[in-house]
Amino acid sequence: MRKLGILPALAVGLILSSIGAAQEKKDAKSSEKLDGKWYVVRQEQFGGAVPATVANRLSIVIDGNKMEWYIGNPAPNMAATITVDPEKKTIDAKVTRGSLNGKTMLGIYKFEDGMLHVCWAEIDAKRPEKFASTKPGGGAFEYTNYSRQPVKDGPPDPTKKGRPDKQEPAPAKVDFTLTSEQLAKDYETDRAAANKKYSGKWVEVEGPVQFVPVLANGDVSISLVGFKADPKKFGGHTVRGIPPAEEREKLKGLVPGQKAKLKGKVDRETAGEFIELVPCAIVSIGPDPAIPVTADQLTEAYAKDAKAADAKYNGKWVFVEGVVLELRPDEASVILAGAGKKDGKALRISASYPDNRKKDFAALKKGDTAKIKGECGGQFLGSITLTSAGLVK
């Protein structure tokens, strides 16, 4: 999506409803305006329901001919320029940001009972004719229900068996030891054969972290990089697990690419994409690839040679320590002071964090020394930006 895991990139059906009277028009067709922010209520992929705890983190913003997809972070993980035909009820999106950059998605949409349904075709497939997701290769990748109001308690998830706070203990010896790529490849190659081979079996799986969603209710899951048969198309399989409550704190500081080894029982495949390990336990975590650097060192590096600093830090995860200069809770960001100066003006560190980390950052005060891990986005308007930031204890 994914990466978030779930990216509305192929065939998507969306149901969306309204966020605030300020956005509503008084004309009879006001409910059929696409502009605004929309929140996922329910989502299906490849004919299967996506767990509500994952789907309810997703949202999109439509502004004229611009559309952005969000997975709980302030910055969009995907963006597109859209063309809408209100008579034919068609919507096309040319992706301008994300893994499908440059690709065009063909879709249809409709309003029903005050909600909006949208269905995207798979990349390079013809426009869908009905609002339904299908199995891989069937033309319709995803079907989603959206609302303009944030979803606090989503609809029941038929695949969810309850939070695994107390789990069956893992055996000393597992049935299979393999990489996350190999397990995912087996499911991608022959789903029926893979289910027969692995379902209900204990596995020890190792691979690089793809993402670690942290939900507002405290649930933390981990997804390991899997396998995608056609790199040009959206989809593929990843390995996902939710460790017991006492182990979830270990996951919050993990970054994409960091190695992790999990032990769990293959419970099911959901949404044609996730191989679920339930129960699941953390066996080991590899070295942290985040680059340690102080706020002074990072700002001085950019002040001295921005091009060289970009080569070293931009697009990489960094572990920054510095003094809090300003707190901006309304913008979900915190500013750290830096020693570097550019054109006589001090450079700063601007770290933006997802909604689910607000409670952590709320404890900070101006003048505190903070340790923050995030992905460096380079220099922008006098600040060195960090995204997907989290406090390190």
N, C-alpha and C positions, 0 to 999 in steps of 0.2 A: 502499500500500500503501500508504509509502509509502511519501496521501502516502507510505513507507518503501518507497510502492511497492506492498507486498503487504499488504493487510488482509484477515483472514479474515471478510469481511462478507457474502458472499452464499452460494454453495453450496460448502461446504468439506468435504472428506473428510480426516480426520485419523487417523494411526496413531500411537498413543502407547504407550510402555512405561515401567518403574519407576525411581525415583531413590533409592536408599538403603533399607536394611533397616529403618531407624527409622520409615519411613512405611508399612511393610507390616503388615498384620494377619495373624493366624494362621488366621483362618477360611478356608474353602474359596473364598469369593468375594472375597478380598482383592485379587486382580488386577483386579477389576471396579470398584474405587473410582476415582472421577474426581478427587478432591482431590489437589492437589500441583502440581508444576511439570513441564511437558512441553516437549520440544524437537523442532523439526521435523527429520525425516530426509529426507523427499522431499515435493515439492509440485507439483501441477499446477493450472493455471488455464486456463479456456476450452479444455480438451482438450489443452493443451501443457505440457511440463515447464518449471518455473521453474528457472533455473540454481542449482546446489547452493550456490554461493558466496553467493547471496542468501537462499535458503530456510533454510540452516543458521544464519542469524543470528536466526531467529524462535523465539519460545517463548510459551507461555501459562501462566497460573497459575489454578487453580480452587480456591476455598475456599468450601465450602458452596454457596450460591446466587450467589456472585460469580465472575466470570470476567474475566481481564485478558489483553490481547495486548501483547507486547513486540517491539521491533525493535532489540535490542542496547543499549538505554538503560535506566537504572535506573527511569525513570518509564514507565508503560504508555501506549501511544499510543491504546488503545481499551479500554473496559471495558463490562461488561453484567451485568444480573441474569438468572440463568438458572433455568429450570424443567425438571426432568428427570423422565421417567416410565420407571423401570427395567423395567417390564413390557412396554410398547410400544416401548421403546428410542428414545424421542423426546427431543429437547432443543430448547428455545426460549430465545432470548436477546434481551432488551430492552436495546438499547444505551443506556448512560448517559454515555459519554464517547467523543468522536471525531467524524468527519465524518458518521456515520450516527446521531448522537444522537437518541433518541426512536423510532427504527425498531425493528421486531422481526424477527428472523431465525428461520425455522423449520428444524429439522434432525433428522437421525436419527443414531444411533451404534450401534456394536457392538464387542465384544471378539473378537479372533481371534489365535491363536498368541501370547498374552501382550501383544498390542498393541490399541490403541483406534482405531477408524475413526469419523470424524464427517463428515457431509455436510450443508452448509447450502444452503437454497434461495435463489434470488435474492430481493431485496426485492420484496414484493407478489406473489410467485409461490407456488404450492402446495408443500407439503412434498415433498421428493424421495423417490422410491421405491427408488432404488438408489445405490450408492456409486461415482459416476463424475462427472467434470466434463464439461461440454458446451460447445459454442460459444456465444457471446453470444446470449441469448434462449432458450436451450435449457433453462433452469431450474436447472442445476447449475453454479455458478461455479467452485468450487475443490475439489480433492481433495488432502489432505495426509497424509503419514506422520509421526507423532511418536514420540519416545522419551523416557523419563524420564532418560536419560543424555545429556549433551551430545555432539553429533556432531563428532568431530575430522576424520574423513575420510568425507564423504558418498558416496552411490552415484554412479556415473559419470553425468555429465550429457550426454545424447545430442546436445544442441545446442552444447556447448562445444567449441571448436577449439583450445584451449590458451591460456595467458596471452599477451596480445599485447605482450610485452616488446620484441620486434623486429617492427616493422610495415612494411607496404608504404608507401613515401613518398607523401604526398598530391600530386596534380598541381596545377599553378599555376592551372588553370582547372577549375571544377567543372561538373557537368551541371545542377544546380539550386541556386538561392539562395532560401531561404524561411525563415519563422519555424517554430519547433517546433510551434506551435499549428496552422499550416497543414498541415504534414507529417502530424501526428497526425490531423487532421480528415479528410484524404484516406483514411487507413487505416480510420478509424471509419466513414466513409461507404460505401466500397466496397473491401474488403480485396483482392479479386482484381485490381481495376483498379489499385490502389496498388502491389501487388507487381509487376505488369507494367510499371508506369511507373518505379518507383524501384529495384527489386532490382538490385544490382550497380552502381548509379550513384553517383557522387560528389556529395555535397550539402554546402552550407554552411548551417548551421542556427543561428539565434539565438533565445534565449528566456530567461525567468527560471528560475533553479535551483529544482527541486522538492526534491531531497535529494541528499546525497553520502554513500553508505555507505562506511565505512572498515572493512575486514575485518581480523581478527587476523593473517592471513598477509601483510598489506601491500597487498593489492589495493584499489584505490580506483576507484569508478565514479561517474559523474555522470548524473543524470536531469534533463531539462528539462521544464517544464510543457507538457503537450500539450492534448488535447481530449477531452471527454466529452459524448456526444450528449444524455444524460439526466442532469442534475445530481443528480437524486433517487436515482439508482441507482449502485451501485459499479461500477467498471470504467473504461472509457476507454482512451486510448493515451497513452504518454509516449515521449520520445526518450531513449535511453540509450547511453552509450559508455564504454569503458575505455581511457583514453589510455595510451601507453607508459610504462614505469616511471619514466623521467626527468622526466615531466610530472605524476606523481600527487601530489607534494607541493604543487603549486599548488592542488589541489582541496580539501585538508583544511581550509582556512580559509574556504571559501565558505559562505554562509548562504542559506536559502530566500529567493527573491525577487531575489537578485543576478543581474544579466544575465551571460550567457556565450554565446560563439559557438564552435561546433564545426565542424570539417571532417572528414567521414568517408564511408566507403562503406556504403550500406545493405546490410547482410548478410542480415538475416532479421527476422521478427517472431516473438517468443516469448511463449507463454502468452496469446496474444490481447490483449496489453497493451503490450509493450515493442517499440519499433522500434530494433533494434540497429545501431549504427555500428561496423563492424570492417573496417579499422582506423579509429582516431579520433585527432584531434589538436586541441589547444586553439588557437584563433585569437586570441581576446581575452577578457578578463574585465572586467566593468564595475565601477564604484565600489562599495566595501563599504558597505552600509547600516547596519552595526553602529554604535551610538552610543558614541563614546569617552568614558569617565568613569573617575575614580579610585575606589577603594574608599571613601575618605574622602568624596568628593563624593556618591556614591550613598547611603551610609548617612546622611549629613547631610540629604539631600533627603527621605528617608523619615522621619527624626526630626522634621523641620520640618513636613511636610504629606504624610502618606501618600497621601491621595487625589490630590493634584497629582502626586506622584511616580509613582503607578500610571498616570496618564494619559500621562505622558511615557515611562515605561520598561516597564511590565508588558506582556508579550506581544511585546516587541521584542527584537532581538538587541543585546547590548551588548559593548563591548570594555573590560574592567575591569583596571586595574593596581593591585596592592596587595601588602602584606606577608603572607606565609604565617604564620598563627597556629597552625594545627593540621592534621595530615594524618590522614585516615581511610581507608586503603586497603581495609579490610574493607567499608566502606560506599560505596566508589568516589566519595569526595568530598574536597574540600579546603576549609579555612576561611581566609578572609582577614580581617585586622583592619580595623576601620572607626572613624572619628572620631565618627560620629553616636551620640547617646544617646537612649534612650526610657525615661521613668520612672526615670532615674538609671542605667540599664543600657546598656552599649555594644552597638550593633547590629553584626552581622558579615555577611560575604558567604559563603554556603554554595553551593559549585559542585559539582554532581554530574556525573560523566563516564561515558561508555559503556565497556564492557569493553575495546573495541579501543583505548582511549586510556590504559590503565593504565600501559603502559611509559613514556609521556611523563611522566605525573605522578609515577611512581616516582622520577624523578631529583630531584624537589623536596625541599628541606629546610626545617625551621622557621626563619623569619627571612629566607628568600629573597624577593626581589621577583618576583612572577609576573604575567604578562600573560595573561589568560584571556578567551576569547570564548564567550558562551553566551546562551541565551534567558532573559530575566528573567521570573521567576514571581511577583514581588511579595514582600511581607513575610509571613513565617510563623514564629511562635514565636521572635522575636528575631533572625531572620536574613533577609537579602534573598537569595532563591534564584535560582540559575542552573542550567539544565538543558542537556543535550547539550553540556557544556563541553569546550573544547579549548585546549591551550596554544598561544600565539602566539609564535613565535620572533622 
